[in-house]
Amino acid sequence: MRICRVATVPFFVAHHLKSQIKATAAAGHEVVIVSSSGPQLMQLVKELGVQAHPILIRRMVSPISDLRSLIAMYRYFSKERFDIVHSTTPKAGLLCAVAAFFARVPIRLHTFTGQPWARLAQPMRWLVKHGDRMIVWLNTKCYADSRSQADFLVAEGVAAPGRIAVLGGGSLGGVDLVQFNPDRWSKRRAEIREEMGVPSDAKIITFIGRITRDKGIGELVAAFKRLINSEMNAYLLLVGPFEPERDPLPDEVEEQIRHETRIKAVGYSAEPERYMSVSDVFCLPSYREGFGNVVIEAAAMGVPSVGTRIVGLVDSVVDGETGILVPPRDVAALTEALFRMLNDESLRMRMGRAAQDRARDLYDAKKVNQFILDEYGKLQALYLPMSRDS
C-alpha cells in the first residue's frame, strides 16, 4: 500500500513515529512523510529510507497560511493517490481530514494525542473542539493513544463510542526497549552526575518535555523549593526546550529556574535515556496529556513516576503500583508525593521494578508497531477492493 503519515512538525515525527514508520516500510509498504520543512525532515528521509513532501503547517491559527496548506495538501493527495493517509497532531489532523476527504483518499485515519481545547476558555474552546469533531466526521476511522482519552472524547461529544478506538494498551508508538535500556548506561552514571555537578549522594527528580506552563512546571518548581527548604538532598533536572511563544512560564518561575543552583535546565536532548539513567523519580505534573509516552520511557529505564491524575496519565501510571498520581495544580500534594518517593527507597525500588515490567509487557514498540500494521491490513481488506472497483 501507499501510505502517507502527516504531522505538523518533523520533530513530532522524529520523536514519536520514527520506529512505526520504519516498521511500516519494512513490511513492504511505500511510506511518505508530510510535515513542515526543515533539516529534521530531511534527516528522517536519510535515516528511514522513505520519501518526504514538505508542506508548511503552522501550529498556531493562521487563516491565510492554513488555507494555503490545505490547498497544497489537497493537490498533493489528489496527484499521489495514496491508499491510506494517517495524521497526528491537531492542526495537521484537521487540514489532512478535509484535504484527504475531498481528494477521495479511500482510507483516512487520525490518532488523537491530547486535546489543547480542554483548558481553553470560550469561545475558542468551542471552535477548536469543533475542529476535532470535524476530524472524526471526515475520517474513515479515528484512534486515541489512551483509553481515558477515548472516553473523554466520547463524553465531550466529539466522537460516538464506535467511532474511536484504542489499539492494544494505548500509547502512540510504544517504547524502544533497545534505546531505553538501563544496562547501557550503568557504567556511565557517575560520569553523567559529575558532568551536571550533582553529588553522588543526592536524589534526582527529572522532568523531560516542553518547559511550559501546561506541563505543570510552575507547580514542580514550587514543590521542589519546598523539598530543599526541608533539607532534602535533591536536585531537579529539566530536560527540554522552553517555548515562550506558545505557553510561557510565569516570570518568577523562570527566575527561580535560572538562579536555583540545584535546578539543572539542560535544554533539548536527543538522548533522554541518558538523564533517566541517573534519575530516582520521574515527574510529569501536566495539566493535559494524550498518554504521556515519556512516562513509559522512564518506566523502561526502571524509574517510577509522580504525575497528575488526568486523562492519559491515568493510563500510563498505575497509581500506587508504578508511581503516584496527585491532583493537577496541587503543590502540597505534589510535594508530599515526591517526598514520600525520595524518602522511601524500598517503595521507589518496588515501583520502579513494576513500572519496568509493565513497560516491557505492554508497550514494547515492536508490539505497538504490529498493532498498527494489523490495523492497516484489516482496513485494506475492508475498503480498498471497494474503492478500486469504483
Backbone torsions as a table, in degrees:
resi	resn	phi	psi	omega
1	MET	NA	156.1	173.7
2	ARG	-99.6	117.9	-172.3
3	ILE	-123.0	132.1	177.0
4	CYS	-113.4	123.4	175.4
5	ARG	-102.8	127.8	-173.2
6	VAL	-122.0	132.1	174.2
7	ALA	-146.3	157.2	-175.5
8	THR	-62.7	-46.7	-176.8
9	VAL	-130.0	149.0	-179.6
10	PRO	-64.8	-24.6	177.5
11	PHE	-56.1	-42.6	-179.6
12	PHE	-64.0	-43.7	179.4
13	VAL	-61.1	-46.3	-176.5
14	ALA	-62.8	-35.6	-172.9
15	HIS	-97.6	-13.5	-177.4
16	HIS	-126.5	-22.3	-171.5
17	LEU	-120.7	-3.7	-172.9
18	LYS	-59.0	-47.8	-179.5
19	SER	-63.3	-38.9	-179.3
20	GLN	-66.9	-43.0	178.8
21	ILE	-65.4	-40.4	178.5
22	LYS	-61.6	-43.4	179.3
23	ALA	-66.3	-36.7	179.5
24	THR	-65.5	-44.2	178.2
25	ALA	-66.0	-38.9	-179.9
26	ALA	-65.5	-25.1	179.1
27	ALA	-80.6	1.6	175.2
28	GLY	100.4	4.9	179.1
29	HIS	-89.1	150.2	174.2
30	GLU	-89.6	120.7	-174.8
31	VAL	-116.2	134.2	174.4
32	VAL	-124.2	134.9	176.9
33	ILE	-98.6	129.5	171.6
34	VAL	-114.3	124.1	-179.4
35	SER	-163.6	173.0	174.5
36	SER	-61.3	151.8	-176.2
37	SER	-74.3	165.1	177.6
38	GLY	154.1	164.2	-179.2
39	PRO	-56.8	-33.7	-178.1
40	GLN	-66.1	-33.3	178.2
41	LEU	-66.3	-43.2	179.1
42	MET	-66.7	-33.9	177.8
43	GLN	-65.7	-37.2	177.0
44	LEU	-63.1	-41.9	177.6
45	VAL	-57.8	-43.8	-178.7
46	LYS	-66.9	-45.1	-176.4
47	GLU	-70.5	-41.1	-171.3
48	LEU	-96.5	-15.1	-178.7
49	GLY	68.8	30.1	178.1
50	VAL	-114.5	173.1	177.9
51	GLN	-91.5	160.7	174.7
52	ALA	-141.1	147.1	176.7
53	HIS	-130.9	107.2	-176.9
54	PRO	-74.2	129.7	170.5
55	ILE	-134.6	124.5	-179.6
56	LEU	-63.9	123.1	175.5
57	ILE	-128.4	105.9	-179.3
58	ARG	-75.0	141.3	-178.1
59	ARG	-73.4	-35.3	179.6
60	MET	-89.6	160.6	179.2
61	VAL	-65.5	126.5	-179.5
62	SER	-149.5	89.3	-168.7
63	PRO	-50.7	-47.2	-177.1
64	ILE	-68.3	-47.3	179.1
65	SER	-63.4	-39.6	-179.9
66	ASP	-64.6	-38.6	178.3
67	LEU	-65.1	-41.5	177.3
68	ARG	-62.0	-42.4	179.3
69	SER	-62.9	-41.7	-179.8
70	LEU	-62.3	-44.7	179.6
71	ILE	-64.5	-43.8	179.7
72	ALA	-62.1	-40.1	-179.5
73	MET	-67.7	-43.7	179.1
74	TYR	-60.1	-46.2	-179.8
75	ARG	-62.2	-41.7	-178.4
76	TYR	-66.6	-45.7	179.2
77	PHE	-64.0	-38.9	-180.0
78	SER	-64.0	-38.6	-177.8
79	LYS	-75.4	-40.9	-171.0
80	GLU	-84.6	-22.1	176.7
81	ARG	52.2	60.1	177.4
82	PHE	-70.1	152.1	172.1
83	ASP	-79.7	-40.2	-179.4
84	ILE	-132.2	134.4	166.6
85	VAL	-119.4	124.1	-173.2
86	HIS	-127.7	114.1	-176.3
87	SER	-106.5	156.2	167.9
88	THR	-140.6	166.3	-174.8
89	THR	73.7	142.2	-168.9
90	PRO	-60.6	-53.2	-175.7
91	LYS	-65.0	-46.5	178.2
92	ALA	-61.0	-36.6	-179.2
93	GLY	-62.3	-43.5	-178.4
94	LEU	-70.1	-48.6	-179.7
95	LEU	-62.0	-41.4	-178.4
96	CYS	-66.6	-40.2	-179.9
97	ALA	-60.5	-45.5	-179.3
98	VAL	-67.3	-48.9	-177.0
99	ALA	-63.7	-44.7	-177.8
100	ALA	-68.7	-35.4	178.5
101	PHE	-62.5	-49.2	-177.6
102	PHE	-75.3	-22.4	174.9
103	ALA	-83.5	-0.8	176.8
104	ARG	60.5	40.3	171.6
105	VAL	-67.8	126.7	-172.3
106	PRO	-65.1	-37.0	-179.3
107	ILE	-123.1	113.9	-176.3
108	ARG	-118.9	119.4	-173.2
109	LEU	-125.7	151.0	173.2
110	HIS	-143.3	140.3	173.7
111	THR	-113.3	120.8	176.8
112	PHE	-79.6	135.7	-179.1
113	THR	-126.9	25.3	-179.2
114	GLY	131.9	154.3	-175.5
115	GLN	-117.2	102.6	178.3
116	PRO	-59.5	-28.6	-177.1
117	TRP	-71.4	-13.2	-173.8
118	ALA	-60.5	-27.2	-179.9
119	ARG	-116.6	17.9	176.7
120	LEU	-88.6	155.1	175.3
121	ALA	-89.4	157.7	175.1
122	GLN	-68.2	149.3	3.4
123	PRO	-89.3	-2.7	-177.0
124	MET	-62.6	-34.5	178.8
125	ARG	-59.6	-47.0	-178.9
126	TRP	-62.2	-41.8	-176.6
127	LEU	-63.8	-49.6	-177.5
128	VAL	-69.4	-37.8	177.3
129	LYS	-63.2	-38.5	178.4
130	HIS	-64.3	-31.6	174.4
131	GLY	-60.7	-40.0	176.7
132	ASP	-66.1	-37.0	176.5
133	ARG	-61.2	-41.6	179.2
134	MET	-62.9	-37.9	177.4
135	ILE	-58.5	-44.4	179.7
136	VAL	-66.6	-45.0	-178.0
137	TRP	-60.7	-40.9	-170.2
138	LEU	-88.8	-17.1	-177.2
139	ASN	-92.0	155.5	176.4
140	THR	-65.5	-42.5	-178.5
141	LYS	-156.2	147.8	177.5
142	CYS	-126.5	156.5	-178.5
143	TYR	-132.2	158.4	169.2
144	ALA	-122.5	150.0	-177.5
145	ASP	-89.2	10.0	171.1
146	SER	-154.8	152.9	179.9
147	ARG	-65.4	-40.6	-179.1
148	SER	-65.2	-33.7	177.5
149	GLN	-67.8	-41.3	177.2
150	ALA	-61.0	-44.1	178.3
151	ASP	-62.0	-39.1	179.4
152	PHE	-64.4	-43.8	179.7
153	LEU	-63.5	-37.2	177.0
154	VAL	-69.2	-45.6	-179.0
155	ALA	-61.9	-32.9	-179.2
156	GLU	-84.5	-1.0	178.5
157	GLY	78.6	14.2	178.1
158	VAL	-75.7	-37.3	-178.2
159	ALA	-140.5	145.1	171.2
160	ALA	-73.6	154.1	-175.9
161	PRO	-51.9	-37.5	-178.0
162	GLY	-83.2	0.2	-175.0
163	ARG	-101.4	0.3	-180.0
164	ILE	-139.9	134.3	-174.4
165	ALA	-126.2	160.3	173.0
166	VAL	-123.5	127.1	-178.8
167	LEU	-90.0	126.9	179.3
168	GLY	60.4	-136.0	179.6
169	GLY	-88.8	6.3	-177.9
170	GLY	96.8	-169.5	-174.1
171	SER	83.9	154.9	-177.4
172	LEU	-81.2	-48.8	-177.0
173	GLY	-133.5	7.5	-178.6
174	GLY	69.9	-159.4	-178.2
175	VAL	-131.7	134.8	178.2
176	ASP	-78.2	106.9	-174.6
177	LEU	-75.2	-12.1	172.7
178	VAL	-79.4	-44.8	178.9
179	GLN	-68.0	-47.4	-176.8
180	PHE	-96.3	71.1	-178.5
181	ASN	-125.5	111.7	-175.2
182	PRO	-62.0	-25.5	-179.0
183	ASP	-63.3	-27.9	-180.0
184	ARG	-66.1	-21.5	-172.7
185	TRP	-114.0	2.0	-171.6
186	SER	-59.0	-33.7	-177.4
187	LYS	-87.1	-4.8	-175.1
188	ARG	-111.8	1.8	-174.4
189	ARG	-62.7	-43.5	180.0
190	ALA	-63.1	-39.7	179.8
191	GLU	-64.2	-42.2	-178.8
192	ILE	-66.4	-42.5	177.4
193	ARG	-60.7	-43.3	-179.0
194	GLU	-63.3	-42.0	178.5
195	GLU	-59.3	-35.8	-179.0
196	MET	-85.9	-9.0	-178.0
197	GLY	76.3	34.5	179.9
198	VAL	-108.4	122.9	-179.7
199	PRO	-59.4	152.3	-175.5
200	SER	-66.1	-24.2	-177.1
201	ASP	-96.1	1.9	-178.1
202	ALA	-86.1	147.1	173.9
203	LYS	-84.8	146.8	-178.4
204	ILE	-121.0	123.5	170.3
205	ILE	-99.4	129.5	-175.6
206	THR	-122.0	135.9	170.1
207	PHE	-119.7	135.1	176.0
208	ILE	-130.3	124.5	-179.0
209	GLY	153.6	-166.4	177.1
210	ARG	-71.4	132.6	-179.9
211	ILE	-86.0	82.4	-173.9
212	THR	-134.4	168.9	-179.7
213	ARG	-61.2	-44.9	-173.3
214	ASP	-74.8	-4.7	171.9
215	LYS	-88.1	1.2	177.6
216	GLY	78.0	24.1	-177.6
217	ILE	-64.8	-36.1	178.3
218	GLY	-59.1	-45.6	178.7
219	GLU	-67.4	-37.8	179.6
220	LEU	-64.3	-44.5	179.5
221	VAL	-64.9	-41.1	179.4
222	ALA	-63.8	-43.3	178.6
223	ALA	-63.8	-41.4	-179.6
224	PHE	-63.6	-40.5	178.5
225	LYS	-60.9	-38.3	177.6
226	ARG	-64.7	-38.4	-179.9
227	LEU	-64.1	-47.4	-176.9
228	ILE	-74.3	-25.4	174.7
229	ASN	-69.4	-22.6	176.3
230	SER	-90.7	13.4	176.3
231	GLU	71.5	24.0	172.1
232	MET	-71.5	129.6	179.4
233	ASN	-82.8	83.2	-172.9
234	ALA	-138.8	155.9	174.6
235	TYR	-127.7	149.4	177.3
236	LEU	-112.0	124.8	-178.1
237	LEU	-110.2	118.9	178.7
238	LEU	-109.1	115.4	-177.4
239	VAL	-116.6	112.7	179.6
240	GLY	149.8	168.8	-177.0
241	PRO	-86.2	144.7	168.2
242	PHE	-76.1	146.1	179.3
243	GLU	-129.6	74.9	-175.2
244	PRO	-64.9	-24.1	-179.3
245	GLU	-78.0	-39.5	-173.2
246	ARG	-87.0	-49.8	-173.2
247	ASP	-152.0	74.1	-173.1
248	PRO	-69.1	149.9	172.7
249	LEU	-74.5	152.7	170.5
250	PRO	-57.7	146.7	-176.9
251	ASP	-55.1	-39.9	-176.3
252	GLU	-68.0	-29.7	177.8
253	VAL	-71.0	-44.8	176.4
254	GLU	-59.1	-39.9	-179.9
255	GLU	-61.9	-43.6	178.7
256	GLN	-63.8	-39.9	178.9
257	ILE	-63.1	-41.0	-178.0
258	ARG	-68.8	-35.7	-168.9
259	HIS	-104.0	-14.7	178.7
260	GLU	-82.0	115.5	-174.6
261	THR	-66.3	-21.4	-179.5
262	ARG	-92.9	8.0	169.9
263	ILE	-107.3	120.8	-178.4
264	LYS	-110.4	107.0	176.5
265	ALA	-99.1	107.5	-171.2
266	VAL	-101.8	-1.3	179.3
267	GLY	79.8	-168.5	-179.5
268	TYR	-68.1	143.1	174.9
269	SER	-135.4	134.8	174.7
270	ALA	-80.0	-5.3	179.0
271	GLU	-125.3	69.5	-180.0
272	PRO	-60.1	-27.8	-179.2
273	GLU	-63.5	-25.0	176.6
274	ARG	-58.2	-44.3	-177.9
275	TYR	-80.9	-32.5	175.2
276	MET	-62.8	-30.7	-176.2
277	SER	-64.8	-22.7	-179.7
278	VAL	-107.5	6.7	-175.0
279	SER	-87.2	145.6	172.8
280	ASP	-95.1	-37.3	-179.5
281	VAL	-140.8	137.8	171.3
282	PHE	-98.9	139.6	-177.5
283	CYS	-129.6	127.3	176.6
284	LEU	-133.9	86.5	-176.7
285	PRO	-90.1	45.3	-170.7
286	SER	-69.6	156.7	173.9
287	TYR	-87.3	-27.4	179.5
288	ARG	-151.6	143.1	176.3
289	GLU	-149.4	157.7	169.7
290	GLY	-86.7	-45.3	177.5
291	PHE	-144.7	-45.1	-175.5
292	GLY	91.0	57.2	-174.8
293	ASN	-60.2	-31.0	-178.6
294	VAL	-63.1	-25.4	177.1
295	VAL	-65.1	-42.0	-179.5
296	ILE	-78.3	-21.3	172.1
297	GLU	-67.7	-44.4	175.4
298	ALA	-62.7	-40.4	179.2
299	ALA	-59.4	-42.3	178.9
300	ALA	-61.0	-26.0	177.2
301	MET	-86.7	2.2	179.0
302	GLY	82.6	20.0	-177.4
303	VAL	-106.5	121.0	177.5
304	PRO	-75.8	164.2	-174.7
305	SER	-122.4	151.1	163.4
306	VAL	-114.4	122.4	-177.7
307	GLY	-138.5	-175.6	179.3
308	THR	-100.5	150.1	-177.7
309	ARG	-83.2	79.7	-177.0
310	ILE	-132.2	168.9	173.6
311	VAL	-52.0	134.3	178.7
312	GLY	96.3	-58.4	-177.9
313	LEU	-71.4	-23.4	175.4
314	VAL	-69.3	-13.8	175.4
315	ASP	-93.3	-37.6	-175.7
316	SER	-84.0	-21.9	176.7
317	VAL	-118.3	125.5	173.2
318	VAL	-91.3	106.6	-173.4
319	ASP	-58.8	126.0	179.6
320	GLY	85.4	-6.6	-178.5
321	GLU	-120.0	-52.7	179.2
322	THR	-109.9	0.6	-179.9
323	GLY	171.3	-168.6	-178.7
324	ILE	-127.1	133.9	176.6
325	LEU	-108.9	139.9	179.8
326	VAL	-130.4	162.9	177.0
327	PRO	-63.8	145.4	177.1
328	PRO	-65.8	149.7	176.2
329	ARG	65.7	18.2	-177.5
330	ASP	-108.9	95.1	-174.9
331	VAL	-64.2	-40.8	-178.2
332	ALA	-62.4	-45.6	-179.6
333	ALA	-67.0	-38.0	178.7
334	LEU	-64.8	-43.7	178.5
335	THR	-59.9	-46.1	-178.9
336	GLU	-61.6	-42.7	-178.7
337	ALA	-66.8	-42.7	179.1
338	LEU	-65.6	-42.4	178.6
339	PHE	-60.6	-44.8	-180.0
340	ARG	-61.7	-43.5	-177.8
341	MET	-67.5	-44.1	-177.4
342	LEU	-71.9	-28.3	-174.0
343	ASN	-88.9	-10.2	-175.5
344	ASP	-123.4	93.6	-175.1
345	GLU	-63.9	-39.0	-178.1
346	SER	-65.8	-38.8	176.5
347	LEU	-63.4	-45.9	-178.3
348	ARG	-62.2	-43.6	-179.4
349	MET	-67.5	-41.8	179.6
350	ARG	-63.1	-45.5	179.6
351	MET	-67.4	-35.9	178.4
352	GLY	-63.5	-41.7	178.5
353	ARG	-66.6	-42.2	179.8
354	ALA	-64.9	-39.1	178.5
355	ALA	-64.2	-42.4	-179.7
356	GLN	-65.0	-44.0	178.6
357	ASP	-60.8	-41.9	-178.6
358	ARG	-67.4	-41.5	178.9
359	ALA	-61.6	-41.6	-179.4
360	ARG	-71.1	-36.6	-177.4
361	ASP	-74.5	-42.1	-170.8
362	LEU	-103.7	-28.2	-165.7
363	TYR	-122.6	17.1	173.3
364	ASP	-54.7	126.0	-176.8
365	ALA	-55.1	-32.9	179.6
366	LYS	-62.1	-40.1	178.6
367	LYS	-69.0	-44.7	-179.3
368	VAL	-63.0	-42.1	177.9
369	ASN	-61.1	-38.4	-180.0
370	GLN	-68.1	-34.3	175.0
371	PHE	-57.9	-43.5	-179.5
372	ILE	-65.2	-46.0	-179.0
373	LEU	-63.2	-39.9	177.1
374	ASP	-63.5	-39.4	179.5
375	GLU	-65.4	-42.5	176.6
376	TYR	-58.9	-41.2	-179.5
377	GLY	-64.1	-41.6	177.9
378	LYS	-63.2	-43.7	-178.8
379	LEU	-67.6	-35.5	176.6
380	GLN	-60.3	-45.1	-179.5
381	ALA	-65.3	-33.3	-177.5
382	LEU	-78.5	-40.8	-167.2
383	TYR	-112.3	-32.5	-172.2
384	LEU	-70.5	-40.5	177.4
385	PRO	-58.8	-41.8	179.8
386	MET	-63.4	-45.3	-177.1
387	SER	-67.9	-33.8	-179.3
388	ARG	-73.2	-36.5	178.0
389	ASP	-65.0	-34.3	-178.4
390	SER	-80.6	NA	NA
